[in-house]
């Protein structure tokens, strides 16, 4: 009787990244975040920034980025990290406080059971994202006011913004993305997204180097076929086939020509005469780059 082959030995864990390698991977994120903060005046002297920490790679990277900018930026501002425990079963309440205490970062862990509300009110088979996001946003706004925060920092990156653009285009018939800076409807909160220019791939590489204690989101983890994921895969395929295309789309969001769209509220088409003050550009050649690839984001 032949003996079954021995099972393969488990792969050895990858060696930890050196501090120099981790710094090298953070450098482009810092550069792009600093540019976004400057372009949209996200942070000003004396601000108290509440960093929303979910336990995912994006928010951990956001915190590291803002801590770096806090040390190096010419303006002084404060930081407080906040995690919202939404009542998800099995949520590890000790992970983030231990991590933040080791960093010496001021922080709070607050509890609000939005999980039960979302589960109770979302019909079977429907996605939970919209209601979960709305309840979470309301809770964050309230805690920001309580903490005296002048800005609320979220970890959305370039790919999140582009996914939102195409989600609205495909399923909402709207040209609408995710703003880098937003005032709440009641005017009492300002939301900022310092990672707005940062590709998700850069964050993935840095998070792997940093070995963050990631906390998965179990509320929507089973919704593998969300349309947002479909759009995300579409964008990733575009970038593989045409490197630089996503940067071009992002750049397009900063160069809008209302007169060449169809929104009558945005541009006074009815009031146009025979000699528009800016001259007739209807038959001018398209102002397109010679090729699609952009070497960098300097033009943003």
MIDOSE-1310 file (N, C-alpha, C; in nm, 2 decimals, decimal comma, always signed):
residues 300
xxxx	+0,08/-0,12/+0,00/+0,00/+0,00/+0,00/+0,09/+0,12/+0,00; +0,06/+0,21/-0,09/+0,14/+0,33/-0,10/+0,10/+0,43/+0,01; +0,20/+0,50/+0,06/+0,17/+0,59/+0,17/+0,14/+0,73/+0,11; +0,04/+0,79/+0,17/+0,00/+0,93/+0,12/+0,12/+1,02/+0,14
xxxx	+0,14/+1,11/+0,04/+0,25/+1,21/+0,05/+0,22/+1,30/+0,17; +0,33/+1,34/+0,23/+0,32/+1,43/+0,35/+0,26/+1,57/+0,30; +0,18/+1,63/+0,38/+0,12/+1,76/+0,34/+0,23/+1,86/+0,33; +0,22/+1,96/+0,24/+0,33/+2,06/+0,22/+0,34/+2,14/+0,35
xxxx	+0,46/+2,18/+0,38/+0,49/+2,26/+0,50/+0,43/+2,40/+0,48; +0,37/+2,45/+0,59/+0,31/+2,59/+0,57/+0,42/+2,69/+0,53; +0,37/+2,78/+0,45/+0,46/+2,89/+0,40/+0,51/+2,97/+0,52; +0,63/+3,00/+0,52/+0,69/+3,09/+0,62/+0,63/+3,23/+0,61
xxxx	+0,60/+3,29/+0,72/+0,55/+3,43/+0,72/+0,65/+3,52/+0,65; +0,59/+3,62/+0,58/+0,68/+3,71/+0,51/+0,75/+3,80/+0,62; +0,87/+3,83/+0,59/+0,95/+3,92/+0,69/+0,88/+4,05/+0,70; +0,89/+4,12/+0,82/+0,83/+4,25/+0,83/+0,91/+4,35/+0,74
xxxx	+0,83/+4,45/+0,70/+0,90/+4,56/+0,62/+0,98/+4,64/+0,71; +1,09/+4,69/+0,66/+1,18/+4,78/+0,73/+1,11/+4,92/+0,75; +1,15/+4,99/+0,85/+1,10/+5,13/+0,86/+1,12/+5,21/+0,73; +1,24/+5,19/+0,67/+1,27/+5,27/+0,55/+1,18/+5,23/+0,44
xxxx	+1,14/+5,10/+0,42/+1,05/+5,06/+0,32/+0,91/+5,11/+0,34; +0,87/+5,11/+0,47/+0,74/+5,16/+0,50/+0,73/+5,31/+0,47; +0,84/+5,39/+0,50/+0,84/+5,53/+0,48/+0,84/+5,56/+0,32; +0,91/+5,47/+0,25/+0,91/+5,49/+0,10/+0,77/+5,47/+0,05
xxxx	+0,69/+5,37/+0,10/+0,56/+5,35/+0,05/+0,46/+5,46/+0,09; +0,49/+5,52/+0,21/+0,40/+5,63/+0,25/+0,43/+5,76/+0,18; +0,55/+5,78/+0,13/+0,58/+5,91/+0,07/+0,49/+5,95/-0,04; +0,45/+5,87/-0,14/+0,36/+5,92/-0,25/+0,22/+5,95/-0,19
xxxx	+0,18/+5,88/-0,09/+0,05/+5,91/-0,03/+0,05/+6,04/+0,04; +0,16/+6,07/+0,11/+0,18/+6,20/+0,18/+0,18/+6,31/+0,07; +0,25/+6,29/-0,04/+0,26/+6,40/-0,14/+0,12/+6,43/-0,20; +0,04/+6,33/-0,23/-0,09/+6,35/-0,29/-0,19/+6,40/-0,19
xxxx	-0,18/+6,35/-0,07/-0,27/+6,40/+0,04/-0,24/+6,55/+0,07; -0,11/+6,58/+0,07/-0,08/+6,72/+0,10/-0,12/+6,81/-0,01; -0,12/+6,76/-0,14/-0,17/+6,84/-0,25/-0,32/+6,86/-0,24; -0,39/+6,76/-0,20/-0,54/+6,77/-0,19/-0,58/+6,86/-0,08
xxxx	-0,51/+6,85/+0,03/-0,53/+6,94/+0,15/-0,51/+7,08/+0,11; -0,41/+7,11/+0,03/-0,38/+7,25/-0,01/-0,48/+7,30/-0,11; -0,51/+7,21/-0,21/-0,60/+7,25/-0,32/-0,73/+7,30/-0,27; -0,78/+7,22/-0,17/-0,92/+7,25/-0,12/-0,93/+7,31/+0,02
xxxx	-0,81/+7,36/+0,07/-0,80/+7,42/+0,20/-0,88/+7,33/+0,30; -0,84/+7,21/+0,31/-0,91/+7,11/+0,40/-0,88/+7,14/+0,54; -0,76/+7,18/+0,57/-0,72/+7,20/+0,71/-0,65/+7,34/+0,73; -0,70/+7,41/+0,83/-0,65/+7,54/+0,85/-0,60/+7,55/+1,00
xxxx	-0,53/+7,66/+1,02/-0,47/+7,68/+1,15/-0,57/+7,67/+1,26; -0,54/+7,60/+1,37/-0,63/+7,59/+1,48/-0,74/+7,48/+1,47; -0,75/+7,41/+1,35/-0,85/+7,31/+1,33/-0,83/+7,20/+1,43; -0,94/+7,14/+1,47/-0,94/+7,01/+1,55/-1,01/+6,91/+1,46
xxxx	-0,93/+6,82/+1,41/-0,97/+6,72/+1,31/-1,01/+6,59/+1,37; -1,13/+6,55/+1,35/-1,18/+6,42/+1,40/-1,16/+6,31/+1,29; -1,06/+6,22/+1,31/-1,03/+6,12/+1,21/-1,12/+6,00/+1,24; -1,20/+5,96/+1,15/-1,30/+5,85/+1,16/-1,22/+5,72/+1,13
xxxx	-1,20/+5,64/+1,23/-1,12/+5,52/+1,22/-1,22/+5,40/+1,22; -1,23/+5,33/+1,11/-1,32/+5,21/+1,10/-1,25/+5,08/+1,14; -1,11/+5,08/+1,13/-1,04/+4,95/+1,14/-1,00/+4,89/+1,01; -1,03/+4,97/+0,90/-0,99/+4,92/+0,77/-0,86/+4,99/+0,72
xxxx	-0,81/+4,94/+0,61/-0,68/+4,99/+0,56/-0,68/+5,14/+0,53; -0,80/+5,19/+0,47/-0,80/+5,33/+0,43/-0,80/+5,42/+0,55; -0,87/+5,39/+0,65/-0,87/+5,48/+0,77/-0,74/+5,48/+0,85; -0,68/+5,36/+0,86/-0,55/+5,35/+0,92/-0,45/+5,43/+0,84
xxxx	-0,45/+5,42/+0,71/-0,36/+5,50/+0,63/-0,39/+5,65/+0,64; -0,51/+5,69/+0,65/-0,55/+5,83/+0,67/-0,49/+5,88/+0,80; -0,50/+5,80/+0,91/-0,45/+5,85/+1,03/-0,30/+5,87/+1,03; -0,23/+5,77/+0,97/-0,08/+5,79/+0,95/-0,05/+5,91/+0,87
xxxx	-0,12/+5,93/+0,77/-0,10/+6,05/+0,68/-0,12/+6,18/+0,76; -0,23/+6,19/+0,83/-0,25/+6,31/+0,90/-0,16/+6,33/+1,02; -0,11/+6,23/+1,08/-0,01/+6,24/+1,18/+0,12/+6,29/+1,13; +0,15/+6,25/+1,01/+0,28/+6,30/+0,94/+0,26/+6,45/+0,90
xxxx	+0,14/+6,48/+0,85/+0,12/+6,62/+0,81/+0,12/+6,71/+0,93; +0,06/+6,66/+1,04/+0,06/+6,74/+1,17/+0,20/+6,77/+1,21; +0,29/+6,68/+1,20/+0,43/+6,70/+1,24/+0,50/+6,80/+1,14; +0,47/+6,79/+1,01/+0,54/+6,87/+0,91/+0,48/+6,99/+0,86
xxxx	+0,35/+7,00/+0,87/+0,27/+7,11/+0,80/+0,31/+7,24/+0,87; +0,30/+7,35/+0,79/+0,33/+7,49/+0,85/+0,22/+7,54/+0,94; +0,10/+7,48/+0,94/-0,01/+7,52/+1,03/-0,02/+7,42/+1,13; -0,06/+7,46/+1,25/-0,08/+7,37/+1,37/-0,23/+7,34/+1,37
xxxx	-0,25/+7,21/+1,39/-0,39/+7,16/+1,41/-0,39/+7,04/+1,50; -0,50/+7,01/+1,56/-0,51/+6,90/+1,65/-0,58/+6,78/+1,58; -0,56/+6,66/+1,64/-0,63/+6,54/+1,59/-0,69/+6,46/+1,70; -0,81/+6,40/+1,68/-0,87/+6,31/+1,77/-0,93/+6,20/+1,68
xxxx	-0,89/+6,07/+1,72/-0,95/+5,96/+1,64/-1,07/+5,91/+1,71; -1,17/+5,87/+1,63/-1,30/+5,82/+1,68/-1,34/+5,70/+1,60; -1,37/+5,60/+1,68/-1,43/+5,48/+1,62/-1,57/+5,46/+1,66; -1,66/+5,43/+1,57/-1,80/+5,41/+1,60/-1,83/+5,26/+1,60
xxxx	-1,85/+5,21/+1,72/-1,89/+5,07/+1,74/-2,04/+5,06/+1,70; -2,08/+5,00/+1,59/-2,21/+5,00/+1,54/-2,29/+4,88/+1,58; -2,24/+4,81/+1,68/-2,31/+4,69/+1,74/-2,30/+4,57/+1,66; -2,21/+4,56/+1,57/-2,19/+4,43/+1,49/-2,15/+4,32/+1,58
xxxx	-2,21/+4,20/+1,57/-2,17/+4,09/+1,65/-2,03/+4,06/+1,64; -1,96/+4,04/+1,75/-1,82/+4,00/+1,76/-1,72/+4,11/+1,73; -1,77/+4,23/+1,73/-1,68/+4,35/+1,71/-1,57/+4,35/+1,82; -1,44/+4,35/+1,78/-1,33/+4,34/+1,88/-1,31/+4,48/+1,94
xxxx	-1,37/+4,51/+2,05/-1,37/+4,64/+2,11/-1,23/+4,68/+2,16; -1,14/+4,59/+2,18/-1,01/+4,62/+2,24/-0,90/+4,66/+2,13; -0,93/+4,62/+2,00/-0,82/+4,64/+1,90/-0,78/+4,79/+1,88; -0,88/+4,87/+1,85/-0,84/+5,01/+1,82/-0,79/+5,09/+1,94
xxxx	-0,86/+5,08/+2,06/-0,80/+5,15/+2,17/-0,66/+5,11/+2,20; -0,63/+4,98/+2,19/-0,49/+4,94/+2,22/-0,39/+5,00/+2,12; -0,44/+4,99/+1,99/-0,35/+5,04/+1,88/-0,33/+5,19/+1,90; -0,43/+5,27/+1,92/-0,42/+5,41/+1,93/-0,35/+5,46/+2,06
xxxx	-0,37/+5,38/+2,17/-0,29/+5,42/+2,29/-0,14/+5,40/+2,27; -0,11/+5,29/+2,19/+0,04/+5,27/+2,16/+0,09/+5,38/+2,08; +0,01/+5,44/+1,99/+0,06/+5,56/+1,91/+0,06/+5,69/+1,99; -0,01/+5,69/+2,10/-0,02/+5,81/+2,18/-0,12/+5,91/+2,12
xxxx	-0,22/+5,86/+2,05/-0,32/+5,94/+1,98/-0,44/+5,96/+2,07; -0,49/+6,08/+2,08/-0,62/+6,10/+2,15/-0,73/+6,03/+2,08; -0,81/+5,96/+2,15/-0,91/+5,88/+2,08/-1,04/+5,85/+2,17; -1,14/+5,82/+2,10/-1,27/+5,77/+2,17/-1,33/+5,66/+2,09
xxxx	-1,38/+5,56/+2,16/-1,46/+5,45/+2,10/-1,60/+5,47/+2,15; -1,70/+5,50/+2,06/-1,83/+5,53/+2,10/-1,92/+5,42/+2,05; -2,03/+5,39/+2,12/-2,12/+5,28/+2,08/-2,26/+5,34/+2,04; -2,31/+5,29/+1,92/-2,44/+5,32/+1,88/-2,49/+5,21/+1,79
xxxx	-2,59/+5,14/+1,83/-2,63/+5,02/+1,76/-2,71/+5,05/+1,64; -2,64/+5,08/+1,53/-2,70/+5,10/+1,40/-2,72/+4,96/+1,33; -2,64/+4,86/+1,37/-2,65/+4,73/+1,31/-2,79/+4,67/+1,32; -2,85/+4,68/+1,44/-2,99/+4,62/+1,45/-3,09/+4,70/+1,37
xxxx	-3,07/+4,83/+1,36/-3,16/+4,91/+1,29/-3,16/+4,87/+1,14; -3,03/+4,86/+1,09/-3,01/+4,83/+0,95/-3,07/+4,69/+0,91; -3,04/+4,59/+1,00/-3,09/+4,46/+0,98/-3,25/+4,45/+0,98; -3,31/+4,53/+1,07/-3,45/+4,53/+1,08/-3,52/+4,60/+0,97
xxxx	-3,46/+4,70/+0,91/-3,53/+4,78/+0,82/-3,49/+4,75/+0,67; -3,39/+4,67/+0,65/-3,35/+4,64/+0,51/-3,42/+4,51/+0,47; -3,50/+4,51/+0,36/-3,56/+4,39/+0,31/-3,46/+4,29/+0,27; -3,50/+4,16/+0,28/-3,41/+4,05/+0,24/-3,37/+4,07/+0,09
xxxx	-3,24/+4,05/+0,07/-3,18/+4,06/-0,06/-3,14/+4,20/-0,10; -3,18/+4,30/-0,02/-3,14/+4,44/-0,06/-3,01/+4,47/+0,01; -2,94/+4,57/-0,05/-2,81/+4,61/+0,01/-2,83/+4,70/+0,13; -2,74/+4,68/+0,23/-2,75/+4,76/+0,35/-2,67/+4,89/+0,35
xxxx	-2,60/+4,92/+0,24/-2,50/+5,03/+0,24/-2,56/+5,16/+0,26; -2,67/+5,19/+0,19/-2,73/+5,33/+0,20/-2,78/+5,36/+0,34; -2,86/+5,28/+0,40/-2,91/+5,31/+0,53/-2,80/+5,31/+0,64; -2,70/+5,21/+0,63/-2,59/+5,21/+0,72/-2,51/+5,33/+0,71
xxxx	-2,48/+5,38/+0,59/-2,40/+5,50/+0,57/-2,48/+5,62/+0,63; -2,61/+5,63/+0,61/-2,68/+5,75/+0,66/-2,68/+5,75/+0,81; -2,70/+5,64/+0,87/-2,71/+5,63/+1,02/-2,57/+5,66/+1,08; -2,47/+5,60/+1,01/-2,33/+5,63/+1,06/-2,29/+5,78/+1,05
xxxx	-2,33/+5,84/+0,93/-2,30/+5,98/+0,91/-2,36/+6,07/+1,02; -2,49/+6,04/+1,05/-2,56/+6,12/+1,16/-2,49/+6,10/+1,29; -2,45/+5,98/+1,32/-2,38/+5,96/+1,45/-2,24/+6,03/+1,45; -2,17/+6,03/+1,34/-2,04/+6,10/+1,34/-2,06/+6,25/+1,35
xxxx	-2,16/+6,30/+1,29/-2,18/+6,45/+1,30/-2,21/+6,49/+1,44; -2,29/+6,41/+1,51/-2,32/+6,44/+1,65/-2,20/+6,43/+1,74; -2,12/+6,33/+1,72/-2,00/+6,32/+1,80/-1,89/+6,42/+1,77; -1,89/+6,47/+1,65/-1,79/+6,57/+1,61/-1,83/+6,70/+1,68
xxxx	-1,96/+6,73/+1,69/-2,00/+6,85/+1,76/-1,97/+6,84/+1,91; -1,99/+6,72/+1,97/-1,96/+6,70/+2,11/-1,82/+6,72/+2,14; -1,73/+6,67/+2,05/-1,59/+6,68/+2,07/-1,53/+6,82/+2,03; -1,61/+6,90/+1,98/-1,56/+7,03/+1,93/-1,47/+7,02/+1,81
xxxx	-1,49/+6,92/+1,73/-1,42/+6,91/+1,60/-1,46/+7,00/+1,50; -1,37/+7,07/+1,43/-1,40/+7,16/+1,32/-1,40/+7,09/+1,19; -1,34/+6,98/+1,18/-1,34/+6,90/+1,05/-1,35/+6,75/+1,08; -1,42/+6,68/+1,00/-1,44/+6,53/+1,01/-1,36/+6,47/+0,89
xxxx	-1,26/+6,40/+0,92/-1,18/+6,34/+0,81/-1,22/+6,19/+0,78; -1,25/+6,16/+0,66/-1,29/+6,03/+0,61/-1,18/+5,97/+0,52; -1,17/+5,84/+0,51/-1,06/+5,78/+0,44/-1,09/+5,74/+0,30; -1,19/+5,80/+0,23/-1,22/+5,77/+0,09/-1,10/+5,82/+0,00
xxxx	-1,07/+5,73/-0,10/-0,96/+5,76/-0,18/-1,00/+5,78/-0,33; -0,91/+5,80/-0,42/-0,94/+5,83/-0,56/-1,04/+5,73/-0,62; -1,02/+5,60/-0,59/-1,10/+5,49/-0,65/-1,24/+5,50/-0,60; -1,26/+5,53/-0,47/-1,39/+5,55/-0,41/-1,47/+5,66/-0,49
xxxx	-1,40/+5,77/-0,51/-1,46/+5,89/-0,58/-1,50/+5,85/-0,72; -1,42/+5,78/-0,79/-1,45/+5,74/-0,93/-1,56/+5,63/-0,93; -1,56/+5,54/-0,84/-1,67/+5,44/-0,83/-1,80/+5,51/-0,81; -1,80/+5,61/-0,72/-1,92/+5,69/-0,69/-1,97/+5,76/-0,82
xxxx	-1,88/+5,82/-0,90/-1,91/+5,89/-1,02/-1,99/+5,79/-1,11; -1,93/+5,67/-1,13/-2,00/+5,58/-1,23/-2,12/+5,51/-1,17; -2,13/+5,50/-1,04/-2,25/+5,45/-0,98/-2,36/+5,54/-1,01; -2,34/+5,67/-0,99/-2,44/+5,77/-1,01/-2,48/+5,78/-1,16
xxxx	-2,37/+5,77/-1,24/-2,40/+5,77/-1,39/-2,48/+5,65/-1,44; -2,44/+5,53/-1,40/-2,51/+5,41/-1,45/-2,64/+5,39/-1,38; -2,66/+5,41/-1,25/-2,78/+5,37/-1,18/-2,86/+5,49/-1,13; -2,81/+5,61/-1,13/-2,88/+5,73/-1,09/-2,91/+5,83/-1,19
xxxx	-2,85/+5,81/-1,31/-2,86/+5,91/-1,42/-2,82/+6,05/-1,37; -2,71/+6,06/-1,30/-2,66/+6,19/-1,25/-2,51/+6,20/-1,27; -2,46/+6,31/-1,30/-2,32/+6,34/-1,30/-2,28/+6,39/-1,17; -2,24/+6,30/-1,08/-2,22/+6,34/-0,94/-2,12/+6,24/-0,88
xxxx	-2,01/+6,29/-0,82/-1,91/+6,21/-0,76/-1,91/+6,22/-0,61; -1,80/+6,23/-0,55/-1,78/+6,24/-0,40/-1,69/+6,36/-0,37; -1,74/+6,46/-0,31/-1,66/+6,58/-0,30/-1,54/+6,57/-0,20; -1,43/+6,63/-0,23/-1,32/+6,63/-0,14/-1,34/+6,70/-0,01
xxxx	-1,44/+6,80/-0,02/-1,47/+6,88/+0,10/-1,62/+6,91/+0,10; -1,69/+6,89/+0,21/-1,83/+6,90/+0,21/-1,88/+6,96/+0,34; -1,98/+7,05/+0,32/-2,04/+7,10/+0,44/-2,18/+7,03/+0,46; -2,21/+6,99/+0,59/-2,33/+6,92/+0,62/-2,45/+7,01/+0,59
xxxx	-2,57/+6,95/+0,57/-2,68/+7,03/+0,54/-2,72/+7,14/+0,64; -2,69/+7,11/+0,77/-2,72/+7,21/+0,87/-2,61/+7,31/+0,90; -2,50/+7,29/+0,82/-2,39/+7,39/+0,83/-2,30/+7,37/+0,95; -2,32/+7,26/+1,03/-2,25/+7,25/+1,16/-2,12/+7,16/+1,15
xxxx	-2,11/+7,10/+1,04/-1,99/+7,01/+1,02/-1,93/+7,03/+0,88; -1,80/+7,01/+0,87/-1,73/+7,01/+0,74/-1,65/+6,87/+0,73; -1,68/+6,80/+0,63/-1,62/+6,67/+0,60/-1,51/+6,69/+0,50; -1,39/+6,63/+0,53/-1,28/+6,64/+0,43/-1,24/+6,49/+0,40
xxxx	-1,18/+6,48/+0,28/-1,13/+6,35/+0,23/-0,98/+6,38/+0,18; -0,89/+6,38/+0,27/-0,75/+6,41/+0,23/-0,69/+6,31/+0,13; -0,74/+6,19/+0,12/-0,69/+6,08/+0,03/-0,75/+6,09/-0,10; -0,82/+6,20/-0,14/-0,90/+6,21/-0,26/-0,82/+6,18/-0,39
xxxx	-0,69/+6,22/-0,39/-0,60/+6,20/-0,50/-0,53/+6,06/-0,50; -0,54/+5,99/-0,39/-0,45/+5,87/-0,37/-0,51/+5,74/-0,43; -0,44/+5,67/-0,52/-0,49/+5,55/-0,58/-0,50/+5,44/-0,47; -0,60/+5,36/-0,48/-0,62/+5,25/-0,37/-0,50/+5,16/-0,37
xxxx	-0,44/+5,13/-0,49/-0,33/+5,04/-0,49/-0,21/+5,09/-0,40; -0,19/+5,22/-0,39/-0,09/+5,27/-0,30/-0,12/+5,24/-0,16; -0,25/+5,26/-0,13/-0,29/+5,23/+0,01/-0,28/+5,08/+0,05; -0,31/+5,00/-0,05/-0,30/+4,85/-0,03/-0,15/+4,82/+0,00
xxxx	-0,06/+4,87/-0,08/+0,08/+4,84/-0,06/+0,13/+4,89/+0,08; +0,09/+5,01/+0,11/+0,13/+5,07/+0,24/+0,07/+4,99/+0,36; -0,05/+4,95/+0,35/-0,12/+4,88/+0,46/-0,05/+4,75/+0,48; -0,01/+4,68/+0,37/+0,06/+4,55/+0,39/+0,20/+4,58/+0,46
xxxx	+0,26/+4,68/+0,43/+0,39/+4,71/+0,49/+0,37/+4,75/+0,64; +0,26/+4,82/+0,67/+0,24/+4,87/+0,81/+0,18/+4,76/+0,90; +0,12/+4,66/+0,83/+0,06/+4,54/+0,91/-0,04/+4,59/+1,01; -0,13/+4,67/+0,96/-0,24/+4,72/+1,05/-0,32/+4,61/+1,10
xxxx	-0,38/+4,62/+1,23/-0,47/+4,52/+1,28/-0,61/+4,55/+1,22; -0,63/+4,49/+1,10/-0,76/+4,52/+1,02/-0,88/+4,45/+1,09; -0,99/+4,53/+1,10/-1,11/+4,48/+1,15/-1,21/+4,47/+1,03; -1,25/+4,35/+1,00/-1,35/+4,34/+0,88/-1,48/+4,39/+0,92
xxxx	-1,56/+4,43/+0,81/-1,70/+4,48/+0,83/-1,79/+4,36/+0,80; -1,85/+4,30/+0,90/-1,93/+4,18/+0,88/-2,07/+4,21/+0,84; -2,11/+4,34/+0,85/-2,25/+4,37/+0,82/-2,27/+4,35/+0,67; -2,18/+4,39/+0,58/-2,21/+4,38/+0,44/-2,11/+4,28/+0,37
xxxx	-2,04/+4,21/+0,45/-1,94/+4,12/+0,40/-2,00/+4,01/+0,31; -2,12/+3,98/+0,33/-2,18/+3,87/+0,25/-2,24/+3,92/+0,12; -2,24/+4,05/+0,10/-2,30/+4,11/-0,02/-2,19/+4,12/-0,13; -2,15/+4,00/-0,18/-2,04/+4,00/-0,27/-2,06/+4,06/-0,41
xxxx	-2,19/+4,07/-0,45/-2,22/+4,11/-0,58/-2,28/+4,25/-0,59; -2,24/+4,33/-0,49/-2,28/+4,47/-0,49/-2,24/+4,54/-0,62; -2,32/+4,63/-0,67/-2,29/+4,70/-0,80/-2,17/+4,78/-0,79; -2,14/+4,83/-0,67/-2,01/+4,91/-0,65/-1,89/+4,82/-0,68
xxxx	-1,90/+4,69/-0,64/-1,79/+4,60/-0,66/-1,77/+4,58/-0,81; -1,89/+4,57/-0,88/-1,88/+4,55/-1,03/-1,82/+4,67/-1,09; -1,86/+4,79/-1,05/-1,80/+4,91/-1,11/-1,65/+4,91/-1,07; -1,61/+4,88/-0,95/-1,47/+4,87/-0,91/-1,39/+4,78/-1,00
xxxx	-1,44/+4,67/-1,03/-1,37/+4,57/-1,12/-1,36/+4,63/-1,26; -1,46/+4,70/-1,31/-1,45/+4,77/-1,44/-1,34/+4,87/-1,44; -1,33/+4,95/-1,34/-1,23/+5,06/-1,34/-1,09/+4,99/-1,33; -1,08/+4,89/-1,25/-0,95/+4,82/-1,24/-0,90/+4,76/-1,37
xxxx	-1,00/+4,71/-1,45/-0,97/+4,65/-1,58/-0,93/+4,76/-1,67; -0,99/+4,88/-1,67/-0,95/+4,99/-1,75/-0,81/+5,03/-1,72; -0,78/+5,04/-1,59/-0,64/+5,08/-1,56/-0,54/+4,98/-1,60; -0,57/+4,85/-1,60/-0,47/+4,75/-1,65/-0,45/+4,76/-1,80
xxxx	-0,56/+4,79/-1,87/-0,55/+4,80/-2,02/-0,49/+4,93/-2,06; -0,52/+5,04/-1,99/-0,48/+5,17/-2,03/-0,43/+5,24/-1,90; -0,30/+5,22/-1,86/-0,25/+5,28/-1,74/-0,26/+5,44/-1,75; -0,31/+5,50/-1,65/-0,33/+5,64/-1,64/-0,47/+5,68/-1,67
xxxx	-0,56/+5,59/-1,71/-0,69/+5,63/-1,75/-0,77/+5,69/-1,62; -0,75/+5,62/-1,51/-0,82/+5,67/-1,39/-0,78/+5,81/-1,34; -0,65/+5,84/-1,36/-0,60/+5,97/-1,33/-0,67/+6,07/-1,42; -0,68/+6,03/-1,55/-0,74/+6,12/-1,65/-0,89/+6,15/-1,61
xxxx	-0,96/+6,05/-1,56/-1,10/+6,07/-1,52/-1,11/+6,16/-1,40; -1,02/+6,14/-1,31/-1,02/+6,22/-1,19/-0,99/+6,37/-1,23; -0,89/+6,38/-1,32/-0,86/+6,52/-1,37/-0,98/+6,58/-1,44; -1,05/+6,50/-1,51/-1,17/+6,56/-1,58/-1,27/+6,62/-1,48
xxxx	-1,28/+6,56/-1,36/-1,37/+6,62/-1,26/-1,33/+6,76/-1,21; -1,20/+6,79/-1,24/-1,16/+6,93/-1,20/-1,16/+7,03/-1,32; -1,21/+6,98/-1,44/-1,21/+7,07/-1,56/-1,34/+7,05/-1,63; -1,45/+7,10/-1,56/-1,58/+7,09/-1,61/-1,62/+7,21/-1,70
xxxx	-1,68/+7,19/-1,81/-1,72/+7,29/-1,90/-1,88/+7,29/-1,91; -1,95/+7,37/-1,82/-2,09/+7,36/-1,81/-2,16/+7,39/-1,95; -2,10/+7,47/-2,03/-2,17/+7,51/-2,16/-2,17/+7,39/-2,26; -2,09/+7,29/-2,23/-2,09/+7,17/-2,32/-2,15/+7,05/-2,26
xxxx	-2,23/+7,07/-2,16/-2,32/+6,96/-2,10/-2,46/+7,00/-2,13; -2,56/+6,93/-2,07/-2,70/+6,95/-2,10/-2,78/+7,00/-1,98; -2,72/+7,05/-1,88/-2,79/+7,09/-1,76/-2,84/+7,23/-1,77; -2,97/+7,25/-1,79/-3,02/+7,39/-1,80/-3,01/+7,47/-1,68
xxxx	-3,00/+7,40/-1,56/-2,99/+7,48/-1,44/-2,85/+7,53/-1,42; -2,75/+7,46/-1,48/-2,61/+7,49/-1,46/-2,56/+7,59/-1,56; -2,63/+7,60/-1,67/-2,59/+7,69/-1,78/-2,71/+7,75/-1,85; -2,71/+7,88/-1,87/-2,83/+7,95/-1,93/-2,83/+7,93/-2,08
xxxx	-2,87/+7,81/-2,13/-2,89/+7,79/-2,27/-3,00/+7,88/-2,33; -3,11/+7,90/-2,26/-3,22/+7,97/-2,31/-3,18/+8,12/-2,34; -3,09/+8,17/-2,26/-3,05/+8,31/-2,27/-2,94/+8,34/-2,38; -2,89/+8,23/-2,44/-2,78/+8,25/-2,54/-2,83/+8,33/-2,66
xxxx	-2,75/+8,42/-2,71/-2,78/+8,50/-2,83/-2,69/+8,45/-2,94; -2,68/+8,53/-3,04/-2,60/+8,49/-3,16/-2,45/+8,52/-3,14; -2,41/+8,60/-3,04/-2,27/+8,63/-3,02/-2,24/+8,61/-2,87; -2,22/+8,49/-2,83/-2,18/+8,47/-2,68/-2,05/+8,54/-2,65
xxxx	-2,04/+8,60/-2,53/-1,93/+8,68/-2,50/-1,80/+8,61/-2,50; -1,80/+8,48/-2,48/-1,67/+8,40/-2,48/-1,63/+8,36/-2,62; -1,71/+8,39/-2,72/-1,69/+8,34/-2,86/-1,74/+8,21/-2,88; -1,75/+8,17/-3,01/-1,81/+8,04/-3,05/-1,70/+7,94/-3,05
xxxx	-1,71/+7,84/-2,96/-1,62/+7,73/-2,96/-1,68/+7,59/-3,00; -1,80/+7,61/-3,06/-1,88/+7,49/-3,09/-1,80/+7,39/-3,19; -1,72/+7,45/-3,28/-1,65/+7,37/-3,38/-1,50/+7,37/-3,36; -1,46/+7,41/-3,24/-1,31/+7,41/-3,21/-1,27/+7,26/-3,20
xxxx	-1,15/+7,23/-3,23/-1,10/+7,09/-3,22/-1,10/+7,05/-3,07; -1,12/+6,92/-3,05/-1,12/+6,87/-2,91/-0,98/+6,89/-2,85; -0,99/+6,93/-2,72/-0,86/+6,96/-2,65/-0,82/+6,83/-2,57; -0,77/+6,73/-2,65/-0,74/+6,60/-2,59/-0,59/+6,59/-2,58
xxxx	-0,54/+6,51/-2,48/-0,39/+6,48/-2,48/-0,35/+6,40/-2,59; -0,22/+6,40/-2,62/-0,17/+6,32/-2,73/-0,18/+6,18/-2,71; -0,17/+6,14/-2,58/-0,19/+6,00/-2,54/-0,25/+5,99/-2,40; -0,30/+5,88/-2,37/-0,39/+5,87/-2,25/-0,31/+5,87/-2,12
xxxx	-0,19/+5,82/-2,12/-0,11/+5,80/-2,00/-0,07/+5,94/-1,95; -0,08/+5,96/-1,81/-0,04/+6,08/-1,75/+0,08/+6,04/-1,66; +0,19/+6,10/-1,67/+0,31/+6,07/-1,60/+0,30/+6,09/-1,45; +0,21/+6,19/-1,41/+0,19/+6,22/-1,27/+0,07/+6,30/-1,25
xxxx	+0,04/+6,34/-1,13/-0,08/+6,42/-1,10/-0,04/+6,57/-1,08; +0,07/+6,61/-1,12/+0,11/+6,75/-1,09/+0,00/+6,85/-1,14; -0,06/+6,82/-1,25/-0,16/+6,91/-1,31/-0,29/+6,92/-1,23; -0,31/+6,83/-1,13/-0,42/+6,84/-1,05/-0,41/+6,95/-0,95
